Amino acid sequence: MARRVNLVAVNDHKSAKSKAKKNCRRPLTAAPTRHTLPVIGGARGRQPRIPELGPIASVGARRCAKPRGCRDASLPNRRPGRAARATPEPRRGRTRQPPKRRGGARARSSRGRGAGAGQWAGASAPLAKPPEGDPVARQETEERDDVVSARGEEELGVDTDPYAVIDAEPVERVRVRTDRLNTQKESDRSGERGSLVSYFRDIAEIPTLSKEQEVLLAKEIEAATLEFREGIVRVPWSAAEAVRIWQGLRAENRATGKMCESFGSGSPEGEDLGARIDAVLGKIETLLAKRAKALEAGDTAEVHKHDARASRLLKEADLSMQIMGRLRRQLAQHRKRVRALVREIDALQGPKRAPRSEAGRKRRDEEVQRKRAEVAELERALGMPVAAFVPHVARLESAYERLSEVKNVFVQHNLKLVVAIAKDFRNMGIAFQDLIQEGNIGLIRAVEKFEYQRGHKFSTYAVWWIRQALIRAIQNHSRTIRIPSHVHDTLLKYYRAYNALEKKLGRDPTTTEIAEAMGIEPERAEQLQRMVREPVSLEKDVPGTDSKKVKDIVADQNPISPVNGLDHGRLERAADESIAHLCERERSILRWRFGLKGEREHTLEEIGGKLGLSRERVRQLEARALAKLRNSENRERLEAFVYDAI
C-alpha cells in the first residue's frame, strides 16, 4: 500500500548572493501535488535519471522564471518571449529581511540582477538538465542528491508498492500533497468540478514527450524489467513456487495461459499459450523431482545442475508481471524472516544476554539451535545460502523500484492523452472522474506493453489500450443489469440511429423507422428499445414530495379484494383438512398435480420422476385419491365453495 509522498527541502548553507547565482544552473526538482494521480512506484527522495535527460520532474512542478533572452532547449513546449518576473517563496519560520542597498552604480547593477534579469524563481520544469560542461552545477546537484538520499526513506515518508494496480483486484493511487495547494479556497477543493479543474491544472504543466525521449524511457524500462526478471529466476525457490501456482490452476480447471505475459495481448502466429506454459512447467516439475533425489543423495553438483536448467526454463516461460510481482513479495517476506532470525541469534549470543546459571545457558543454547535449524530449513527451501540470498533480494528490490520510477514518469507525461480520449465517452452512465481513472489504468497497461522497436509513437499505441479500458468500464458499470459486450455494441448502433433520426425528423422516431435505419427486423428493434430502458428503484424518492417513494405511487396491476382474499384463505384451510386423512404419497401427488400449498402444477411425468413411478401409476394413484375425497365427510364443505363460485 502506497503512503503519502512529501519531498523534504534541502537547506542550502551558502550565502544569498551565491544562491542567486547558482539558481540559474541548478537542475530542476519536483514539487508534488495533492491530487490523485496514477503513481506506480515509490522513490528514495530522488527522481529517476534517464540517460541524456537528467533528473525528471513529476506532476505539479513549479514554474521558473528564466533570465531574459535565455532559452534552454531542454525545456519542451515553452514559448519564447519575455520571461515572467517571479519572487522566490519565503522560507518557513524566521523571516529574513533583505539588506538595504545604497545608491550608486553597484546598487543599480544589483537591482539589474533581480528575479527577471539574473535569478530563477527556485522552481522546476520537467525534463531539464544542468548546462553542459558546467562542473559547479553538476557538483551542486550531486551534493543535494546525496543529502536527500542520506535522509532515508523513513524521514521522507516514502513507501513502494508499484504493482498494486496489477496484483490486486483493483487499482490503488498515491495521494501527494503540498503546501501550495493547501492554500487554495475550500470551494475550489470541494466538489467534482473543483477537483477536476485542479487536476487539469496540474497535468497541464507536464509537457508531452518527444519520440526520442519515449525511446529512452522505453529502453530504460526494458533494461530494468530484464534485470528484475533475471533476479527472480535465479532463485531456485521461484521455480518450485511457479510450479505450485501452475498445479493449482490445473486443479481448478482454469486457463494456465494466463500465467504468460503475452496472454490478452495476442500471441504470435496463433500460438497456444496454455500448451506452451504446460510444456515448460511440466519439464520444470520433472527437474524438481530429480533435484530432490540428488539432494537426498548429497550430490551437490547434480543439484546445481538441475537448478541452472530450471532457471533457464523459467526464463523461457515468460511469466506475467502479476506472477512475478507475487514471487517478489514472497521473496521479500523470506528475506525479512531471515534477517529477523539472524538478529535474534546475534542477540541471544551477545554478552548482554549471557545467563549466569547453568540452566539458563542451556535454555539459551537450545533456543539458538532451534533458530539455526529454522535458518537451515529456509536455506533448503530457497535453494541458496542466506548470506547470498539477502543481498540478492536487496538488488532485486532496487531494480524493481527503478522500473517503477521510470514507468511512473512515462505515465505522468501522458495523462493529458487519457483526458482527451475520455471526453468522447461522457454521458454514458459513468462519471467523468471515474472515466479518467479507468483510462489511467489502460495507460499503465500501455506503458507495460509498449514496443518502441516498431517505430511508432507511444500515443499511437496507447490509444487502443485506453479506449479498451473505457469501453470495458462502461460495459461493466454503466448499467444496473449488466449486458453482454456484443449486445452493448448493438445498443451503441441503436443510440446512433435514434439520434440521427431525431435530428432529421424533428421528433422521436418510431420503432419501424429505427429498424429500417439499422437494417434489422422491427421485433429486434423493440427488443433493443426495452433494453435501453433503465430500471427505476422502488426506494427512489419522488421529486417534489417530502418523503414519498416510488413504491408508494405505483399501482398494483392485479389487486385482490379483501373478500376474495378471505374466501381464498378459507378454501386453503378446507382443502388441507380434506386431504389430511390421505397417505403421504397421495397428498404429495394432489399438491403437485393441482398446485396446492404454493406449489406449481406438475405433469404426470414430472411427478413420476420425483416419486420414481411410471406415468400410468401416478394417474392411478391420483384417481384413487380423488375417489377417497368424493366419499369423505368433508365433501360438503368443498362443494359449498363450488356453489358460491357458480
SULBEL-V692636 format. One record per residue. SS is DSSP state (a for helix, b for strand, c for the rest). PHI is phi as a letter, one per 20 degrees, with the letter a starting at -180 (999 if undefined). NEAR is the number of other ideal C-beta (glycine too) atoms within 12 Angstrom. Layout:
SS PHI NEAR
SS PHI NEAR
This chain:
c 999 16
c e 29
c e 22
c f 22
b d 36
c c 27
c f 33
c e 25
c f 23
c e 25
c f 14
c d 21
c e 11
c e 18
c f 12
a f 20
a f 15
a f 17
a f 22
a f 26
a f 21
a e 29
c f 33
c f 33
c d 31
c f 39
c f 41
c e 38
c d 36
c e 39
c d 34
c f 38
c d 41
c d 29
c e 35
b f 28
b c 37
c f 46
c f 42
c e 44
c c 43
c e 35
c b 39
c d 31
c n 33
c c 34
c f 39
c f 36
b e 24
b e 32
c g 18
c m 17
c d 32
b m 32
b f 35
c d 40
c e 39
c e 43
c f 41
c n 37
c f 38
c f 31
c f 29
c c 36
c e 29
c e 33
c f 28
c f 21
c m 13
c e 23
c c 15
c e 26
c f 15
c f 27
c e 29
c f 21
c l 19
c d 23
c f 11
c f 14
c q 12
c f 15
c f 29
c f 19
c e 20
c c 22
c d 16
c f 23
c f 19
c f 13
c f 14
c f 11
c n 8
c f 7
c e 9
c e 13
c f 8
c f 15
c f 11
c f 8
c d 16
c e 11
c f 11
c p 10
a f 11
a f 12
a f 14
a f 14
a f 14
a f 22
a f 19
c f 17
c d 23
c e 24
c f 27
c e 23
c d 24
c b 27
c c 35
c e 40
c e 30
c m 29
c d 33
c b 33
c c 35
c f 42
c m 41
c d 35
c c 32
c f 29
c g 22
c f 14
c m 10
c d 17
a f 13
a f 19
a f 27
a f 22
a f 17
a f 28
a f 30
a f 20
a f 21
a f 32
a f 27
a f 16
a f 22
a f 28
a f 21
a f 17
a f 23
a n 15
a f 23
a f 12
a f 17
a e 27
c m 24
c d 33
c c 24
c c 35
c b 29
c f 41
c d 36
a f 29
a f 36
a e 31
a e 24
c d 16
c g 9
c d 13
c d 29
c e 26
c d 28
b e 38
b e 22
b d 34
c d 25
c c 28
a f 19
a f 23
a f 28
a f 15
c e 13
c f 22
c f 13
a f 11
a f 12
a f 20
a e 22
c d 14
c n 14
a f 15
a f 16
a f 20
a f 27
a f 28
a f 23
a f 32
a f 36
a f 26
a f 24
a f 32
a f 35
a f 21
c f 34
c e 36
c f 28
c f 26
c e 35
c f 21
a f 19
a f 19
a f 32
a f 34
a f 27
a f 28
a f 38
a f 35
a f 24
a f 34
a f 38
a f 25
a f 20
a f 33
a f 31
a f 20
a f 24
a f 36
a f 33
a f 23
a f 32
a f 41
a f 37
c f 31
c e 38
a g 38
a f 35
a f 42
a f 39
a f 31
a f 35
a f 42
a f 36
a f 24
a f 32
a f 36
a f 22
a f 18
a f 23
a f 22
a f 11
c e 12
c l 9
c d 16
c f 19
a f 33
a f 30
a f 22
a f 38
b e 36
c f 29
c e 26
c f 26
c n 21
c d 22
c n 15
c e 19
a f 12
a l 9
a m 10
c f 17
c e 18
a f 29
a f 25
a f 17
a f 29
a f 40
a f 24
a f 22
a f 32
a f 38
a f 23
a f 26
a f 38
a f 28
a f 20
a f 30
a f 34
a f 18
a f 22
a f 33
a f 23
a f 16
a f 20
a f 24
a f 13
a f 13
c m 10
c e 16
a f 14
a f 14
a f 20
a f 26
a f 18
a f 19
a f 31
a f 33
a f 21
a f 25
a f 38
a f 32
a f 20
a f 30
a f 40
a f 25
a f 23
a f 38
c l 31
b f 40
c f 32
a f 37
a f 26
a f 37
a f 40
a f 34
a f 26
a f 38
a f 39
a f 28
a f 28
a f 38
a f 28
a f 19
a f 33
a f 30
a f 20
a f 26
a f 35
a f 23
a f 20
a f 28
a f 24
a f 17
a f 22
a f 26
a f 18
a f 18
a f 26
a e 21
c f 14
a f 9
a f 9
a d 18
c f 15
c f 19
c e 9
c e 10
a f 10
a f 11
a f 15
a f 17
a f 13
a f 16
a f 24
a f 19
a f 16
a f 22
a f 25
a f 17
a f 18
a f 26
a f 23
a f 16
a f 23
a f 30
a f 18
a f 17
a f 29
a f 26
a f 22
a f 26
a f 33
c n 34
c b 28
c f 18
a f 29
a f 14
a e 19
a f 34
a f 30
a f 18
a f 31
a f 35
a f 20
a f 23
a f 35
a f 31
a f 23
a f 32
a f 37
a f 34
a f 35
a f 39
a f 44
a f 38
a f 42
a f 42
a f 45
a f 43
a f 48
a f 45
a f 46
c f 40
c c 42
a f 42
a f 32
a f 35
a f 42
a f 30
a f 24
a f 31
a f 38
a f 20
a f 19
a d 32
c f 21
c m 15
c c 25
c n 26
c c 26
c f 22
a f 28
a f 28
a f 26
a f 35
a f 39
a f 35
a f 38
a f 43
a f 42
a f 35
a f 37
a f 47
a f 39
a f 35
a f 38
a f 47
a f 38
a e 31
c f 36
c d 24
a f 26
a f 11
a f 13
c n 13
c e 19
c f 24
a f 37
a f 27
a f 20
a e 31
a f 39
a g 25
a f 24
a f 34
a f 42
a f 27
a f 26
a f 36
a f 38
a f 28
a f 25
a f 34
a f 32
a f 26
a e 21
a c 22
c e 27
c c 22
c f 14
c d 17
c f 17
c d 24
c f 14
a f 16
a f 11
a f 21
a f 28
a f 17
a f 24
a f 32
a f 25
a f 24
a f 31
a f 24
a f 17
a f 30
a f 28
a f 18
a f 17
a f 25
a f 18
a f 13
a f 15
a e 16
c m 8
c b 11
c f 15
c f 24
c e 19
a f 26
a f 18
a f 22
a f 34
a f 25
a f 17
a f 25
a e 27
c m 14
c c 22
c f 15
a g 19
a f 13
a f 23
a f 30
a f 19
a f 21
a f 29
a f 27
a f 18
a f 23
a f 26
c f 14
c e 14
c f 13
c d 15
c f 13
c f 14
c e 13
c f 18
b f 17
c e 18
c f 10
c n 8
c c 12
c e 9
c c 9
c f 16
b d 17
a f 17
a f 15
a f 16
a d 16
c e 15
c e 9
c e 10
c f 6
c c 7
c f 9
c d 13
c f 11
a g 10
a f 11
a f 15
a f 13
a f 13
a f 18
a f 18
a f 16
a f 19
a f 23
a f 22
a f 20
a f 26
a f 26
a f 21
a f 20
a f 31
c e 30
c f 19
c e 17
c e 26
c f 15
a f 15
a f 24
a f 28
a f 27
a f 26
a f 35
a f 33
a f 27
a f 30
a f 30
a d 24
c m 15
c e 23
c l 16
c m 10
c e 18
c e 14
c f 15
c d 24
c e 18
a f 24
a f 18
a f 18
a f 31
a f 25
a f 15
a f 19
a e 23
c m 10
c d 21
c f 15
a f 18
a f 14
a f 19
a f 30
a f 20
a f 19
a f 30
a f 32
a f 19
a f 20
a f 30
a f 23
a f 15
a f 24
a f 29
a f 16
c e 13
c e 22
c f 14
c e 23
a f 19
a f 15
a f 21
a f 26
a f 18
a f 16
a f 22
a f 13
a f 10
a f 16
a f 12
c f 7
